[in-house]
Amino acid sequence: MTFLNIAFPATSAIPVAEMAISSVIAAARPLLGVGILATMLVVFKPMITGMLRAALVVMKPRMTREQKNASRNLRNILTIRRIASDLDATSPNMAAELRALAARA
C-alpha cells in the first residue's frame, strides 16, 4: 500500500469496481436476452398462432360436412355389426335384425 492509495482511494477501488460491474453485466446479459425474447413472443403472439394454424390446415385439411357424415355413418354401421356379432350366441334373431339395420344404413 503506497502513499497514493491513501491519498487517492478511488484509484485502488477502480479495478475492484470494474470487476464487480463486469460480473453483474455478465449475469444480466442472458436475463436481458430472455426478457427481449419473451416480449417479442407476447407482441407477435397473434401472428405466430395464425401462422401455426395455417401450417396445420395445410398439413391436415378439415373434412367437409359430407365427409364427416360419411365417417359417422361408417362408424355407426361398424358398431352395429360388432354388437350383432356379440349377440350371435345369445340372441340370433336380434343379431339378424341388427345386421339388417346396418345394411340399410
PASEBA-1860 file (N, C-alpha, C; in nm, 3 decimals):
! residues 105
1> MTFLNIAF> 0.084/-0.116/0.000/0.000/0.000/0.000/0.089/0.123/0.000 ~ 0.070/0.203/-0.101/0.155/0.321/-0.114/0.083/0.444/-0.064 ~ 0.155/0.552/-0.062/0.101/0.681/-0.020/-0.011/0.725/-0.114 ~ 0.000/0.690/-0.242/-0.102/0.731/-0.339/-0.235/0.660/-0.313 ~ -0.230/0.538/-0.263/-0.354/0.467/-0.230/-0.426/0.535/-0.116 ~ -0.353/0.592/-0.023/-0.415/0.665/0.087/-0.466/0.800/0.038 ~ -0.390/0.865/-0.049/-0.429/0.997/-0.097/-0.544/0.989/-0.197 ~ -0.539/0.889/-0.282/-0.644/0.873/-0.384/-0.705/0.732/-0.373
9> PATSAIPV> -0.799/0.713/-0.282/-0.855/0.578/-0.263/-0.936/0.528/-0.384 ~ -0.980/0.619/-0.466/-1.060/0.578/-0.582/-0.975/0.498/-0.682 ~ -0.847/0.532/-0.692/-0.762/0.461/-0.789/-0.745/0.314/-0.750 ~ -0.747/0.284/-0.621/-0.735/0.144/-0.581/-0.870/0.072/-0.587 ~ -0.979/0.148/-0.585/-1.112/0.088/-0.589/-1.160/0.064/-0.731 ~ -1.103/0.131/-0.829/-1.150/0.119/-0.967/-1.139/-0.024/-1.020 ~ -1.028/-0.095/-1.004/-1.023/-0.233/-1.056/-1.127/-0.325/-0.991 ~ -1.148/-0.307/-0.862/-1.248/-0.389/-0.792/-1.388/-0.356/-0.844
17> AEMAISSV> -1.415/-0.227/-0.864/-1.545/-0.186/-0.914/-1.565/-0.235/-1.057 ~ -1.461/-0.229/-1.140/-1.473/-0.279/-1.277/-1.503/-0.428/-1.278 ~ -1.439/-0.504/-1.190/-1.464/-0.647/-1.184/-1.608/-0.675/-1.139 ~ -1.655/-0.601/-1.040/-1.791/-0.620/-0.990/-1.894/-0.584/-1.098 ~ -1.871/-0.474/-1.167/-1.963/-0.430/-1.272/-1.964/-0.531/-1.387 ~ -1.848/-0.580/-1.424/-1.843/-0.677/-1.534/-1.913/-0.807/-1.497 ~ -1.903/-0.851/-1.373/-1.972/-0.974/-1.332/-2.123/-0.953/-1.328 ~ -2.168/-0.835/-1.286/-2.311/-0.804/-1.286/-2.364/-0.800/-1.429
25> IAAARPLL> -2.289/-0.738/-1.517/-2.332/-0.729/-1.658/-2.332/-0.868/-1.721 ~ -2.232/-0.950/-1.688/-2.228/-1.086/-1.743/-2.347/-1.168/-1.695 ~ -2.392/-1.144/-1.573/-2.509/-1.217/-1.522/-2.638/-1.160/-1.578 ~ -2.643/-1.031/-1.605/-2.766/-0.966/-1.652/-2.788/-0.985/-1.801 ~ -2.684/-1.008/-1.879/-2.698/-1.019/-2.024/-2.793/-1.132/-2.067 ~ -2.781/-1.254/-2.014/-2.879/-1.357/-2.054/-3.021/-1.324/-2.011 ~ -3.035/-1.263/-1.893/-3.168/-1.224/-1.847/-3.229/-1.119/-1.940 ~ -3.147/-1.027/-1.985/-3.195/-0.926/-2.079/-3.237/-0.990/-2.211
33> GVGILATM> -3.160/-1.086/-2.258/-3.195/-1.156/-2.382/-3.325/-1.233/-2.369 ~ -3.343/-1.302/-2.257/-3.467/-1.376/-2.234/-3.585/-1.280/-2.223 ~ -3.564/-1.167/-2.160/-3.671/-1.067/-2.150/-3.711/-1.013/-2.285 ~ -3.614/-0.987/-2.371/-3.644/-0.938/-2.506/-3.718/-1.045/-2.585 ~ -3.675/-1.170/-2.573/-3.742/-1.280/-2.643/-3.886/-1.295/-2.597 ~ -3.908/-1.290/-2.466/-4.044/-1.301/-2.412/-4.132/-1.186/-2.460 ~ -4.075/-1.066/-2.465/-4.151/-0.951/-2.513/-4.189/-0.968/-2.659 ~ -4.097/-1.015/-2.740/-4.127/-1.037/-2.882/-4.234/-1.143/-2.899
41> LVVFKPMI> -4.228/-1.250/-2.819/-4.330/-1.354/-2.829/-4.468/-1.301/-2.790 ~ -4.473/-1.217/-2.688/-4.601/-1.160/-2.646/-4.655/-1.064/-2.752 ~ -4.567/-0.983/-2.809/-4.611/-0.885/-2.908/-4.658/-0.955/-3.036 ~ -4.585/-1.056/-3.080/-4.617/-1.121/-3.207/-4.696/-1.251/-3.190 ~ -4.756/-1.272/-3.073/-4.831/-1.395/-3.048/-4.945/-1.416/-3.148 ~ -5.028/-1.317/-3.179/-5.135/-1.341/-3.277/-5.082/-1.384/-3.413 ~ -4.974/-1.322/-3.457/-4.918/-1.357/-3.587/-4.861/-1.499/-3.585 ~ -4.792/-1.534/-3.476/-4.732/-1.667/-3.466/-4.841/-1.775/-3.461
49> TGMLRAAL> -4.947/-1.752/-3.383/-5.054/-1.850/-3.376/-5.125/-1.863/-3.510 ~ -5.144/-1.753/-3.581/-5.205/-1.759/-3.714/-5.121/-1.840/-3.811 ~ -4.991/-1.820/-3.807/-4.903/-1.896/-3.896/-4.905/-2.045/-3.862 ~ -4.908/-2.078/-3.732/-4.913/-2.218/-3.692/-5.045/-2.283/-3.734 ~ -5.156/-2.210/-3.721/-5.285/-2.263/-3.766/-5.288/-2.284/-3.915 ~ -5.232/-2.190/-3.991/-5.226/-2.205/-4.136/-5.144/-2.326/-4.175 ~ -5.032/-2.347/-4.108/-4.948/-2.464/-4.136/-5.023/-2.593/-4.102 ~ -5.102/-2.591/-3.994/-5.179/-2.709/-3.956/-5.286/-2.740/-4.060
57> VVMKPRMT> -5.352/-2.637/-4.113/-5.454/-2.658/-4.215/-5.391/-2.711/-4.343 ~ -5.271/-2.665/-4.375/-5.203/-2.715/-4.495/-5.168/-2.863/-4.479 ~ -5.120/-2.902/-4.360/-5.079/-3.040/-4.338/-5.197/-3.134/-4.322 ~ -5.302/-3.088/-4.253/-5.418/-3.173/-4.228/-5.544/-3.091/-4.253 ~ -5.594/-3.092/-4.377/-5.713/-3.013/-4.406/-5.836/-3.065/-4.333 ~ -5.930/-2.976/-4.310/-6.053/-3.015/-4.240/-6.142/-3.096/-4.333 ~ -6.219/-3.185/-4.272/-6.312/-3.265/-4.351/-6.437/-3.183/-4.380 ~ -6.496/-3.207/-4.496/-6.621/-3.139/-4.529/-6.734/-3.202/-4.449
65> REQKNASR> -6.851/-3.139/-4.455/-6.967/-3.191/-4.381/-7.006/-3.329/-4.433 ~ -6.998/-3.349/-4.564/-7.033/-3.479/-4.622/-6.935/-3.587/-4.576 ~ -6.806/-3.551/-4.569/-6.707/-3.648/-4.524/-6.729/-3.683/-4.377 ~ -6.764/-3.584/-4.295/-6.792/-3.610/-4.154/-6.912/-3.702/-4.139 ~ -7.019/-3.675/-4.217/-7.138/-3.760/-4.210/-7.108/-3.902/-4.255 ~ -7.030/-3.917/-4.363/-6.995/-4.050/-4.411/-6.912/-4.125/-4.307 ~ -6.818/-4.056/-4.244/-6.734/-4.118/-4.141/-6.820/-4.161/-4.021 ~ -6.913/-4.075/-3.981/-7.001/-4.106/-3.869/-7.090/-4.227/-3.903
73> NLRNILTI> -7.145/-4.230/-4.025/-7.229/-4.343/-4.065/-7.149/-4.473/-4.067 ~ -7.028/-4.470/-4.120/-6.945/-4.590/-4.122/-6.915/-4.638/-3.980 ~ -6.885/-4.544/-3.892/-6.857/-4.581/-3.752/-6.981/-4.644/-3.688 ~ -7.100/-4.589/-3.716/-7.223/-4.644/-3.660/-7.251/-4.784/-3.716 ~ -7.230/-4.802/-3.846/-7.252/-4.934/-3.907/-7.158/-5.037/-3.846 ~ -7.032/-5.001/-3.830/-6.935/-5.094/-3.770/-6.971/-5.127/-3.625 ~ -7.022/-5.029/-3.553/-7.063/-5.053/-3.414/-7.182/-5.148/-3.409 ~ -7.280/-5.127/-3.498/-7.397/-5.215/-3.500/-7.356/-5.357/-3.537
81> RRIASDLD> -7.265/-5.372/-3.633/-7.220/-5.506/-3.671/-7.143/-5.573/-3.557 ~ -7.065/-5.495/-3.484/-6.992/-5.552/-3.370/-7.090/-5.600/-3.263 ~ -7.193/-5.522/-3.235/-7.294/-5.562/-3.137/-7.365/-5.687/-3.186 ~ -7.394/-5.693/-3.317/-7.462/-5.810/-3.373/-7.376/-5.935/-3.359 ~ -7.247/-5.923/-3.383/-7.161/-6.041/-3.368/-7.149/-6.083/-3.222 ~ -7.160/-5.987/-3.129/-7.159/-6.023/-2.987/-7.287/-6.097/-2.948 ~ -7.399/-6.062/-3.013/-7.527/-6.123/-2.979/-7.554/-6.252/-3.054 ~ -7.464/-6.296/-3.142/-7.486/-6.417/-3.222/-7.515/-6.539/-3.135
89> ATSPNMAA> -7.440/-6.557/-3.031/-7.453/-6.678/-2.950/-7.578/-6.673/-2.861 ~ -7.611/-6.557/-2.809/-7.721/-6.548/-2.712/-7.856/-6.520/-2.779 ~ -7.858/-6.435/-2.881/-7.984/-6.396/-2.942/-7.966/-6.383/-3.093 ~ -7.980/-6.493/-3.166/-7.955/-6.487/-3.310/-8.057/-6.401/-3.385 ~ -8.183/-6.398/-3.339/-8.283/-6.315/-3.405/-8.247/-6.167/-3.395 ~ -8.207/-6.125/-3.277/-8.169/-5.985/-3.256/-8.046/-5.951/-3.341 ~ -7.952/-6.043/-3.350/-7.831/-6.021/-3.431/-7.869/-6.005/-3.578 ~ -7.963/-6.086/-3.625/-8.007/-6.076/-3.765/-8.074/-5.940/-3.791
97> ELRALAAR> -8.156/-5.896/-3.696/-8.222/-5.766/-3.711/-8.120/-5.652/-3.713 ~ -8.021/-5.663/-3.628/-7.917/-5.559/-3.625/-7.837/-5.557/-3.755 ~ -7.809/-5.675/-3.809/-7.737/-5.678/-3.938/-7.821/-5.618/-4.049 ~ -7.952/-5.645/-4.046/-8.042/-5.587/-4.145/-8.046/-5.434/-4.131 ~ -8.046/-5.388/-4.006/-8.045/-5.243/-3.981/-7.915/-5.180/-4.031 ~ -7.805/-5.249/-4.010/-7.675/-5.197/-4.056/-7.668/-5.197/-4.209 ~ -7.734/-5.293/-4.273/-7.732/-5.299/-4.419/-7.813/-5.184/-4.480 ~ -7.917/-5.139/-4.410/-7.998/-5.028/-4.461/-7.929/-4.893/-4.445
105> A> -7.843/-4.883/-4.348/-7.782/-4.753/-4.318/-7.677/-4.713/-4.415
END
